Amino acid sequence: MHISRVDLNLFTVFEAIYTEGSVTRASQKLSLTQPAISHALSRLRLMFDDPLFVRQGHKMVSTP
């Protein structure tokens, strides 16, 4: 993976999910739709070959 091919906007999505603990709240924070955030999370998961976040109760928590 070359850095010039990385969509840096995905890191904004990562940070929003991390701080909000929810895809829905992250979408509200970023003024995007929930499906757009879910799609961005899917792209991040593919890029890093890691789930990155898992549901724990009603919250999304980061993987180790």
Secondary structure, DSSP 8 states (H G I E B T S, - for coil): --GGGS-THHHHHHHHHHHHSSHHHHHHHHT--HHHHHHHHHHHHHHHTS--EEEETTEEEE--
